[in-house]
């Protein structure tokens, strides 16, 4: 959604990207079209994406877990990996599980440790600073809007450098969530620390009626960004590190938004790497 000329240019760029990537049904809407679909929204242009939708993240995780279990996977919680040693025939993984030390042997390791993926990469001797694998914590807070929802669809402003901007998301409970914002932090915390004033100021330019609603803190998350403060965009790292002497070690680093949306496709891609490059 665009509210000025610069944002319209950004929208046109995103439209081209969407078409190149095969997203079907995309349309540019003008102010009249926008008002017909979302009367409370104020914008000059918008990209309408009819194939965009929402899911319940918890239920999606439950589905992934059930499918993985049916395929023979075992999920081990309350477990920390503390060391990985490269062996001639694979890897020795050591750690602590439920207070007990353990050591296991692995032919293949897929490092998808999220906020700690750089630490896991460092355990096998990779220079995370030199390779650009260092994770920077970038926090995002959410607020929930109380009362009758002022929108029916997902409403996104033009994206910002650190993320998608504070957007409006109707969820499956029938209420609307605002967020996330984006700011770098030194440690991981899931407490909402932003004030609602920032959210109102940001959203007011495209949803003036925000001042008629009460906002309440909802939840917070932390993105594992590869770019630090002041740096340009850096994409996901998905790489088999065989060329660095680590055959069978696959890194997934910096998988932030839209990592959840892309999870099935990422899983297929990693599976293809395993089948074509590692499986004996």
CORCOR-V814896 format. One record per pair of residues at least 24 apart in sequence whose C-alpha atoms are under 7 Angstrom apart, sorted by the first residue. I is the first residue (numbers start at 0). J is the second residue. Records with the same first field share a line. If there is no record, write none. Layout:
I = J ; J
This chain:
0 = 42 ; 44 ; 45 ; 46 ; 155 ; 156 ; 157
1 = 42 ; 43 ; 44 ; 45 ; 156 ; 157
2 = 42 ; 43
3 = 43
6 = 157
7 = 44
10 = 157
24 = 48 ; 49
37 = 150
39 = 149 ; 206
40 = 205 ; 206
41 = 205 ; 206
42 = 205
82 = 122
83 = 122 ; 123
84 = 123
85 = 123
106 = 247
107 = 247 ; 248
108 = 247 ; 248 ; 249
109 = 248 ; 249 ; 250
110 = 249 ; 250 ; 251
111 = 250 ; 251 ; 252
113 = 223 ; 252 ; 254
114 = 223
116 = 252
117 = 252
132 = 225 ; 252
133 = 225
134 = 223 ; 224 ; 225 ; 253
135 = 223 ; 224 ; 225 ; 226 ; 227
136 = 183 ; 184 ; 185 ; 221 ; 222 ; 223 ; 224
137 = 181 ; 182 ; 183 ; 184 ; 221 ; 222 ; 223 ; 224
138 = 181 ; 182 ; 183 ; 184 ; 220 ; 221 ; 222
139 = 179 ; 180 ; 181 ; 182 ; 219 ; 220 ; 221
140 = 178 ; 179 ; 180 ; 191 ; 193 ; 218 ; 219 ; 220
141 = 176 ; 177 ; 178 ; 179 ; 216 ; 217 ; 218 ; 219
142 = 176 ; 177 ; 178 ; 214 ; 215 ; 216 ; 217
143 = 175 ; 176 ; 177 ; 214 ; 215 ; 216 ; 217
144 = 174 ; 175 ; 176 ; 212 ; 213 ; 214 ; 215
145 = 212 ; 213 ; 214
146 = 212
148 = 174 ; 175
165 = 201
187 = 221
189 = 218 ; 219 ; 220
190 = 218 ; 219
191 = 216 ; 218 ; 219
222 = 255
223 = 253 ; 254 ; 255
224 = 253 ; 255
225 = 253
247 = 277
